[in-house]
Amino acid sequence: MNSPIPFCDANACVAAGCTATVCRGIGLASNQVLFDRSALVIPGGVNSSIRAFKAVGGTPYVVSRAEGAFVYDVEGNELIDLVQSYGAIILGHAHPKVTEAIRNAAGDGTSYGAPTPREMKLAEAISERVPSCERVRFMNSGTEATSTAVRLARGATGRKRIVTFHGNFHGATDALLAAGGSGLATLGLPGTAGVPEEAVANTWVLPYNVVPTLDNDVAAVFVEPVAANMGLVSPAPGFLEGLRAECDRVGALLVFDEVITGFRLGSGGAQAKYDVKPDLTCFGKVIGGGLPIGAVGGRRDVMENLTPLGSVFHAGTLAGNPLATAAGLAALNELSDDVYMELSARARFTSAMLRDACSGAGIPAQFPVVGTLIGMYFGNELGTKTPTNFAEAQTTDEALYAKVFHALLSGGVALAPGAYEAVFVGLSHTDSVLDQLAVRVSTALKGLMN
Ligand SMILES: Cc1ncc(COP(=O)(O)O)c(C=O)c1O
């Protein structure tokens, strides 16, 4: 059968200016109805597992559209959005410069299977802002960037071993989906079904913030230079420098996963902030202006191991996509040093506001800040200590987080549905939005602990 795409509800959809293909879910009764219908064709109703409300319970809000700092669900509820597509959005949703760039680019065609000027310009922009990236290769997601970097590191060094750290996340890349044991070096334990032991047999998962002693079968050390997938853990003084020195000692490559931190902490990412130069850097999120993208950048001699110059294969039908590169260029064009200073001030304000609102409501919580990024930890376990590794981060009270999450959601504030995600503010979180946020947060949390 090959019928046309149907309206959800022809009358309601047409009245709301919804088309059958650009569907905003207007013709559906509720988040629940849409989510249930999704779950009949999409496993678990989500296309990224982290979006499901498994960790916090309940039904996800289903987004109809978004603008600036706000998302609107199919029921018409307005939420102040602190998810910002898990950090991919930095200028705010539907930023006019980005949408204009996408619109113009779409009129030129959406993919050709040939080189384009925009991918060249985006590579130049990255290389200029992040000097360690003498060469840049694009792909379509952060996951693709890390998996390409694994292959490249192994191909370039002729070695197999990969080192990662507990609590760091590098996307759905088999070799990096190894789970460690109890905080010590752990060899080859798959962190998910479907990854055979062989795929992670050469992956070591070590404690974050401790410089390991490497041997010379290590191809690369992969690290989130600021860990933003276990709440927010900053690198201990000397950690990144120590990794650099240890990699140099044994001839391993140092790979910074800056999928979150790249172009969010500042133009030069975490490597500029901490003044440590990796051999390779993985990007995603911000460099695509909210469209699908990933990139690996790095030392020329290492990058030139990629085909067609070298023998490490990489290819992608949509890699360097004309729309994603246009959106990325438009986003980067707005991001000056002044903007990052402003974003850092907003992050500090938001963190202090959340802390005060929680303490006013008797909720033990802390909200560490690194530059423009904010983390969250709940409960009394840590006292005033900020976590420095995954074991400490895991003492967060996940049940309390779920309670806070739902209170805020009902009060018109969207956090990520997981206790280990970061809080994202961007250019659209203006003073007036932050004032509204403060009112919504304190109202929502009042009486929660009674
Ligand atoms: C640090 C880090 N690396 C890699 C990825 C994977 O990126 P993507 O979701 O674009 O595949 C993520 C995703 O959140 C991430 O946080």
The ligand as an ORCA input file, in Angstrom:
! r2SCAN-3c Opt
* xyz 0 1
  C      30.605     14.062     24.981
  C      29.753     13.417     23.922
  N      30.336     12.750     22.916
  C      29.620     12.186     21.934
  C      28.246     12.262     21.925
  C      27.463     11.636     20.815
  O      26.973     12.633     19.975
  P      25.662     12.358     19.094
  O      24.526     12.254     20.042
  O      25.603     13.538     18.166
  O      25.901     11.090     18.355
  C      27.596     12.927     22.949
  C      26.131     13.029     22.981
  O      25.517     13.576     23.854
  C      28.363     13.528     23.979
  O      27.790     14.174     25.011
*
